[in-house]
Amino acid sequence: MNDKLWNRDFTLLTLSNFLMCCAYYSLISTLPVYISHELLAPESLVGLVMASYVVAAILIRPFCGFSLDKYGRKAIFLASLLIYAFTFNGYLIATSILMMTGVRFVHGMTWGLTTTSNSTVAGDIIPGNKRGEGFGYFGVSTTAGMALGPMIGAIIFQHGGYTAMFLAGCLISLVSMGLAALIRYPAYYMPKANLEFKWKNLVETSTVIPSLNLLIIMLTYGGLISFVALFGHEIGIGNPSGFFLIYAIGIISSRFAVGKALDRNGPRIIIMFCLSLLIIGFPLLALWQNQAGFFTAALILGFGNGVVFPTFQTMTNNMVPASRRGAASSTLFIAVDIGMGLGMILVGVIAQYFSISTAFLVCSGIGAAGLAMFLITTLKYYQHHKNN
């Protein structure tokens, strides 16, 4: 394999992922308003409709991982991107809450398919000795889409309304598929023992330990992104949405700074440093209740969270052969989805009975628990099972 990271195929895959994420995040801030104002849904139903996306992604990921390992990558990846693109048009004809829930569910399934597929392809394309750096840069494209997508969606909505916004999502996604179609996919050889459709083949059991560790850490992320804007309003921050921009800067900075170190030195120091920043950042956010504390915490938490997922992604790819990368990717993403969802619920319950600042202090403790699990269990397990 070519040892160069930024080759033609990795560049195309990264650009494709960036556009796919831009399309997805372009709806994050505007779709809830559309469901509420245009379909006249109460807030409780708005949350239910939006959550159907995550539920669908979780349900489809194991089957996607199995299919990627049994049948190969290219056809599944391109087909999922095509359906993902045209599902944006479904929002135009969803005239009831039930229809909108159905469209969101289908879209969530395609999101689960595309994100599992492109991460598996990334594992195939990135040279084995540069996986930490490669997954870090690949993750930057997701973060950039997360930061720019809502801005793109807002601009299109202001000039063309909801119809233009949905059509633009379709068009951007089709360009993403076009870039993915130009990739020269590495030859994929089916496993000698052909995979049978069994429940045990839908999950990669060798990566369950690091995936559970990441699930614990993602509890803090789910709670943060769901309640930080509301917390900002509570403490008198004029523009709390600026938190996400600074948070994204922290994420991108960490991935450029730390990726090569992960390949050289392994995950131990990286995870210790990053989770320590989370343990420090949440109390700063909770207790330093002014603009300086709010945005300083954003940078610290962004830098701390920035390489956590790429590090665990690198670890799981190093633990499995190519024929099980699909299952490993789906297992890891399921952990992320469940962790984020449970984090939203947990922080919401604590905030209701105590306060959001108390919930963020609990997140610091959860980060400490994640670090303890990594040092006591996950690191040794990884070192024992690493195969390349």
PyMOL commands that set and color helices and strands:
alter all, ss='L'
color gray80, all
select helices_A, chain A and resi 8-25+31-37+43-71+74-87+90-93+97-125+128-181+199-201+205-234+242-265+267-287+291-306+308-318+322-353+356-385
alter helices_A, ss='H'
color red, helices_A
deselect
rebuild
show_as cartoon
